[in-house]
Amino acid sequence: MLLEEIKSRKSVRSYNEEPIPDEVLNEILEAGRLAPSWVNVQPWKFIVIKDEKTKELLFKASGEQKQILGANVIIACVADMEAWDKKNFGAVLEKSGRNQMVQDFILNSPTLNPSLLGDFERLTRTIEQLTFAVAYMSLQAEKSGVGCCIIGALANEMTKGDENIIKELKERLNLNDRQVLLTVLSLGYEKTPRETKKIRKEPQEVIFFEKL
Ligand SMILES: Cc1cc2nc3c(=O)[nH]c(=O)nc-3n(C[C@H](O)[C@H](O)[C@H](O)COP(=O)(O)O)c2cc1C
């Protein structure tokens, strides 16, 4: 039952040395790849990172969050604005089997194609999509017994962090100026297993029926 993983999942920031087998890592990546997205545009790229130098750079970019250095594997989640370009978005629509008229309607509709509205709308919609992939991967990690921390506090174009670090990181990861490193997942087996504590708002604070 999925609710079990949702209940037991917690941010894990300390890992032992045990490597994550490739098949386990592949299942986590598959969960991200198969996540749903706006008109199925899939505006994401996932970069698997094991290289210590790249981890060092991510450590710096994250304001020295140690779980990055201790992780067995990092998955860098890239928001890919190029996915909305007519050529790429069109290719996804064509693959879906929609007829040409419907494809054109979607591509030319400001509601369905946020890139027609501007950079802000395209970026916010892209982030919205990445959230699903990140959530799916973190839940698959939990199911596989792999500890995971979602790390969003990173120097990037949105947080306006250190420009030199952003530049160096983008070069290292081979990102262009329309690809933003949004989030990284640090992954590894939990060093000292601890209980999950869910510190959350109460149901009556967040769940309403019919109106707020
Ligand atoms: C989008 C996002 C970004 C996050 N960024 C960080 C981060 O930079 N560093 C960190 O230690 N935890 C980060 N977290 C983890 C949250 O702090 C954590 O999920 C929250 O406190 C609830 O705790 P739990 O995950 O253990 O249930 C992030 C979580 C999300 C969803």
Ligand as a Chemical Component Dictionary entry (heavy atoms), coordinates in Angstrom:
data_LIG
# 
_chem_comp.id                   LIG 
_chem_comp.type                 NON-POLYMER 
_chem_comp.pdbx_formal_charge   0 
_chem_comp.three_letter_code    LIG 
# 
loop_
_chem_comp_atom.comp_id 
_chem_comp_atom.atom_id 
_chem_comp_atom.alt_atom_id 
_chem_comp_atom.type_symbol 
_chem_comp_atom.charge 
_chem_comp_atom.model_Cartn_x 
_chem_comp_atom.model_Cartn_y 
_chem_comp_atom.model_Cartn_z 
_chem_comp_atom.pdbx_ordinal 
LIG C1  C1  C 0 11.399 20.911 -2.470 1  
LIG C2  C2  C 0 12.111 20.500 -1.215 2  
LIG C3  C3  C 0 13.351 21.040 -0.932 3  
LIG C4  C4  C 0 14.039 20.654 0.218  4  
LIG N1  N1  N 0 15.290 21.140 0.443  5  
LIG C5  C5  C 0 16.009 20.687 1.488  6  
LIG C6  C6  C 0 17.358 21.093 1.661  7  
LIG O1  O1  O 0 17.912 21.884 0.916  8  
LIG N2  N2  N 0 18.044 20.561 2.703  9  
LIG C7  C7  C 0 17.488 19.666 3.585  10 
LIG O2  O2  O 0 18.174 19.197 4.485  11 
LIG N3  N3  N 0 16.198 19.257 3.431  12 
LIG C8  C8  C 0 15.450 19.748 2.406  13 
LIG N4  N4  N 0 14.161 19.309 2.215  14 
LIG C9  C9  C 0 13.581 18.352 3.161  15 
LIG C10 C10 C 0 12.554 19.007 4.102  16 
LIG O3  O3  O 0 13.201 19.814 5.046  17 
LIG C11 C11 C 0 11.733 17.896 4.773  18 
LIG O4  O4  O 0 11.070 17.158 3.774  19 
LIG C12 C12 C 0 10.701 18.429 5.755  20 
LIG O5  O5  O 0 11.318 19.075 6.830  21 
LIG C13 C13 C 0 9.820  17.300 6.310  22 
LIG O6  O6  O 0 10.606 16.291 6.915  23 
LIG P1  P1  P 0 10.595 14.784 6.399  24 
LIG O7  O7  O 0 11.047 14.790 4.957  25 
LIG O8  O8  O 0 11.560 14.065 7.277  26 
LIG O9  O9  O 0 9.209  14.269 6.512  27 
LIG C14 C14 C 0 13.452 19.719 1.115  28 
LIG C15 C15 C 0 12.196 19.182 0.818  29 
LIG C16 C16 C 0 11.540 19.555 -0.335 30 
LIG C17 C17 C 0 10.202 18.932 -0.648 31 
# 
loop_
_chem_comp_bond.comp_id 
_chem_comp_bond.atom_id_1 
_chem_comp_bond.atom_id_2 
_chem_comp_bond.value_order 
_chem_comp_bond.pdbx_ordinal 
LIG C1  C2  SING 1  
LIG C2  C3  SING 2  
LIG C2  C16 DOUB 3  
LIG C3  C4  DOUB 4  
LIG C4  N1  SING 5  
LIG C4  C14 SING 6  
LIG N1  C5  DOUB 7  
LIG C5  C6  SING 8  
LIG C5  C8  SING 9  
LIG C6  O1  DOUB 10 
LIG C6  N2  SING 11 
LIG N2  C7  SING 12 
LIG C7  O2  DOUB 13 
LIG C7  N3  SING 14 
LIG N3  C8  DOUB 15 
LIG C8  N4  SING 16 
LIG N4  C9  SING 17 
LIG N4  C14 SING 18 
LIG C9  C10 SING 19 
LIG C10 O3  SING 20 
LIG C10 C11 SING 21 
LIG C11 O4  SING 22 
LIG C11 C12 SING 23 
LIG C12 O5  SING 24 
LIG C12 C13 SING 25 
LIG C13 O6  SING 26 
LIG O6  P1  SING 27 
LIG P1  O7  DOUB 28 
LIG P1  O8  SING 29 
LIG P1  O9  SING 30 
LIG C14 C15 DOUB 31 
LIG C15 C16 SING 32 
LIG C16 C17 SING 33 
# 
